[in-house]
Amino acid sequence: MKRSSFFLFLFVAALPAAKFYADDPLLIEPTPRDVGSMQSRKLSDYYDLFLHQFTHPGERQPRGKSHPQIKAKAVNTLGDPMDGDWYNRRHYWNRMRLAELERGPTMDSGPDVSAKLSVVGAKSEGITPGFILLDAKKRRYFVKFDPLSNPELATAADQISSRFFYALGYWVPENHLIFFTESQLELGENVELSDRLGKKRKMTRADLIEVLLKVPRGKDGLYRGTASLAVPGKPIGPPRYFGTRTDDPNDIVPHEHRRDQRALHVFCAWLNHDDSRAINNLDVVIERNGVKTVRHFLLDFGSTLGSASNGPNSARSGAYYFDWGESAKNLFGLGFRVPYWARARYPRYPSIGRFEYKQFDPEQWVPEYPNPAFRNRLPDDEFWGAKQVMAFTDDEIRAVVETGRITDNAAADYLVKCLIERRNKIGKAYYAKVLPLDRFRIRDRALAWEDLSHSLGAVNVRWHQFDNQAERRTPLSATTPRLPQPSPTGFLCAELTAPSRPSQKIFVYLRERGGTHEIVGVDREW
């Protein structure tokens, strides 16, 4: 260790510990360091599958009550991720109007189809053909289509889920529906196409028509697709759900311990995003005020809700591809044991695919293969996710579903009902694990809150004097929500309990500055 680094270490180690600092709670991530020039990395889909299915990457929660659980990190003292390149507090904290929910991340009306659309790239092989287009304003869009068997299936899912994930706080691309005729397309100069053996050759008009033969066309003669605007910045490959990116100096919290990644399980369960793999995310280097940082995007929502992109989702959606425990149960059950997903029944809506709510269980739902961040989630992570899902009203859910422009009204109504009922099940499951109190505030010199479950009943309050340096609570005699006399330490702590749930507690910390109190921290126990 260099001498300067050694003395810096001793100086930092000698600083007095404190639970709260003067700038807590932080609502925005600290000023990031410049990442400089970063190289793109690739991730093999098959390697990722086998790595997660048959090994356990990342740090896992310890087993047994004798070992302390690893609480979520990359959060402020209120328990929320800070606004930054991973996450932004949106709908739950700053309620979005219906028009804002419908718009999502989009900044305008989408591709300009007033002139020819230039095809500058294409994918003709595989199960999901598509184009790369330049619109009349020379903006670059990635266009994907529905399968022939299920018009509107993947494009509707993409529109709807991208708007929900945006409202839930994540960075997502601008997704628009695009309608066009074959005559509106023109080939760009020197466009190449890879054949089945990977050999590139110049693309012809016949190749263009061959791609269009693989996708449905409406009665009006128009092709319908999802047009995703290229995200700004330099793509550098996908982030992973464990570890950190060693070439990013700002990426210091293992991803399996980030709250915004752990609680993503709740959101993916709600929207049936079982294809929530690392390969469907993207890191991009952006520049703001002369500083380059890495922004993390969620991508590819065509395989959500009841869609698998190339057709209806699998009937076993919400279960792992392979699970040793489930395989053993099925083996020794001699075929008489029916897994929970096999009991689901799906109405025949081609534009919806396989999506339901009666058998849905957020506790049992899992993606296609194990996700280290999802597996590390704790009850407070689940509550943080559930409160955001529960914040969507029935009317707001319907408004977002309408952005999918599903022409079958009965199918659209069914999708709305599924999302409402799945939302309710999420609230019921995760509000039971911790005290469902939130939105703490000071009103008329008393501590106030909301019971998000609307069913908790009586709440007991016990006040403490709090020593911020020693991180020690000293009980006071006050037992009402009204604030007691100011503490000589400058900090108070309210301990909230409920007779119906004796093991669950919330500690709300208040700091006095300038004669007024402010809420500076929230801790939950279960």
Secondary structure, DSSP 8 states (H G I E B T S, - for coil): --HHHHHHHHHHHHS---S--TT-S--B--------S-------HHHHHHHHHHS--S----SSTTS-----BS--TTS---BSSS----TTTS---HHHHHHTT--SS----SS-EEEEEEE-SSSS-EEEEE-TT--EEEEEE--TTSTTHHHHHHHHHHHHHHHTT-B---EEEEEE-GGGEEE-TT-EEE-TTS-EEE--HHHHHHHHTTS-B-TTS-EEEEEEE--SSEE-----SSS--TT-TT--S-GGGBHHHHTHHHHHHHHT-TT--GGGEEEEEEEETTEEEEEEEE---TTSTTB-SSSB--TTTTS-S--HHHHHHHHHTTT----GGGG------TTT-S--SSS--TTT---SS--HHHHT--HHHHHHHHHHHHTS-HHHHHHHHHTT--S-HHHHHHHHHHHHHHHHHHHHHHTTTS--EEEEEEETTEEEEEETTS-----EEEEEEEETTTTEEEE-S--SSB--S--TTSEEEEEEEETTEEEEEEEEEEEEETTEEEEEEEEEE-
